Amino acid sequence: MSNRNSKANKDAARERIRAERERQAKKDKARRQVIVAGSVVAVLALAGGIGFAVMQANKPGVWEDAENAPLTAPKNTEGADGTSVVIGKKDAKKTLELYEDSRCPVCATFEQAVGEQVKKDVAAGKYKLKYIGATFIDNSDNGSGSKEALAALGAALNVSPEAFLEYKAALYAPANHPEESQDKFAKSDYLLKIADGVPALKNNEGFKKAVNDGTYRKWALEMSKAFDKSGVTGTPTLKMDGKKIETPQTPEAFTAAIDKALKG
């Protein structure tokens, strides 16, 4: 009896071991299939990612698209391409030309010092203001902030000349204007955040859509071309009826320079 039980126990043990081996073999096979399938997916994903990257690299940039897009000029502009931006009373006899690049740090210093005086003079009819926007800093720094800011200024001008001047001042404000090496104006979210400080632009859905859609990018490029054709090589530059004048950095010195130019 003892021998028979011993044999039966051994046979049962062998059967359990065989069954366990079969179960383990099935599990190992299933695991290998999962690993192989995962590897295939990873390879396909990598190939797809590379393909997408290649497509993106070959895809025209927004500014190449803008160059070939139809021109939409903002309201409150003049000329066939809308690059003549003149703000002020029609009976003002003189016109102050102001050449600026939105990323220009010296322009920011100038605007912070005398920008408010310029607005007062224009409102009083002392002269009209003609704005010519530049984007040359983008070229030297391989960025797009000057162009994007200029397009956003076009969106503000489409709202009103007053909104344009307020927004321009906000872009140059100490709290908002970045270092020249920082291309923060390239981001529409940042441009819209600055616009929240301008009552006419805050919660203005038309302005927001124009900035996000790049409605005035083509116009910004045309304005930049107008600057390039002007012969001006640096910003800020001031001209009174085409004659260059000094660019003072205090309201008093600015007023003195303007008064002198108005008499000339």
PyMOL commands that set and color helices and strands:
alter all, ss='L'
color gray80, all
select helices_A, chain A and resi 2-58+62-68+105-124+136-141+145-159+161-172+184-186+188-195+205-213+217-230+251-263
alter helices_A, ss='H'
color red, helices_A
select strands_A, chain A and resi 85-87+95-101+128-134+237-240+243-245
alter strands_A, ss='S'
color yellow, strands_A
deselect
rebuild
show_as cartoon
